[in-house]
Amino acid sequence: MIYLDNAATSFPKPECVCREMDRCMREYCANPGRSGHPLSLKAGAAVMASREAICSLFNICDPMRLVFTKNATEALNIAIKGTAFSGCHVITTSMEHNSVMRPLRALERDIGIEVTVVRGNELGEIDPDDIRKEIKKNTVLIISTLSSNVNGIVMPIKELGYIASQSDLAFLVDASQGAGSMAIDVEELNISMMAFPGHKGLLGPQGTGCLYVSNGIPIKTLMEGGTGSNSDSHYQPDFLPDMLESGTLNTPGIVGLGTGASYIATAGAGKIAAQKHRLVKILIEGFSQIPGVNLYSVSDINRNSGIVAINLRDLDSGELSYILDKEYGIYTRAGFHCSPGAHKTLGTEKTGVVRFSPSLFNKVSEMIYTLDALEKISWKTI
């Protein structure tokens, strides 16, 4: 088996992540923040340690500004629906995942927000000036993915953050692709809110995610309930993270996520990025030599978060992925990747693409095997 679907979920996980989750479940998995007995206190301390480990990766100074969610989709919905209001204007890009576009379109339909989608070039790259030109008097929010989940193209986050800060607008970043291997400093990049999952580049388990909310951002709740604080009141607490963390937290998942963050801090995000880039470069250079391959990704480490998207002649992307799996044991993802706007930008709205996404645990030999497999498939389809 060669697993090249890490943009969907990273696999395998570091052994330390599995071990710490198991230890949590066996030794202290009580309800954090709900009781005063030793197990509850230990669970609460473990959750706090995970907050701090994650915050250290992104220069989040106050760990109380980090909210745990069940995934990036929930985090994005909280950020978007918690800040947009009737009559406001939101600017986003054509490369966004449906976790951004569907909440925006729902709000556009239901309460009358105005949405502007700025289209990228043939690779999806956005010109920051095109974002700047769309700012209006009623604009309240700019949203951008850190990098595309379809072809890995990196967005000009630093420039967009500067534009937002100069215009006194909130800036929301979907860091689902890139968090854990790309350098992210929320202060330096003027990021107001950032959503990311635990199960991708942060090497944690599924069912975990986070939302960072900077100080001064007014945000409403999507749901209310028990928080372990202000329990004698019928009203939701108005302070973070409690305000946005109703219900029992996924303690073992959060422990795993925090352990994954610590693993990345020790290994070095830069080294992880370099390893992924090495593998991506091998794939792109090899694919470019195979007859019939259409490439939609670039090998520049500064422009690609670690994804290679291709098609082979007129072969259906799902069929190519199936052949790679059944005949060669290579696991990829095919189709439209929940990003129809990105495919329209890339010109693949009718075909989708096959996406290869290696991780730091993949080997050069696996990339060479993958290239050999695709070359054999190519010659069979002539």
Buried (B, 14 or more C-beta within 10 A) or exposed (E): EBBBBBBBEBBEBBEBBBEBBEBBEEEBBBBBBBBEEEBBBBBBEBBBBBBBBBBBBBBBEEBBBBBBBBBBBBBBBBBBBBBBBEEBBBBBBBBBBBBBBBBBEBBBEEEEBBBBBBBBEEBBBBBBEBBBEBBEEEBBBBBBBBBBBBBBBBBBBBBBBBBBBEEEBBBBBBBBBBBBBBEBEBEEBBBBBBBBBBBBBBBBBBBBBBBBBBEEBEBEBBEBEBBBBEEEEEEBBEEBBBBBBBEEBBBBBBBBBBBBBBBBEEBEBEEBBEBBBBBBBBBBEBBEEBEBBBBBBBBEBEBBBBBBBBBBEEBBBBBBBEBBBEEBEBBBBBBBBBBBBBBEBBEBEEBBBBBBBBBBBBEEEBBEBBBEBBBEBBEEBE
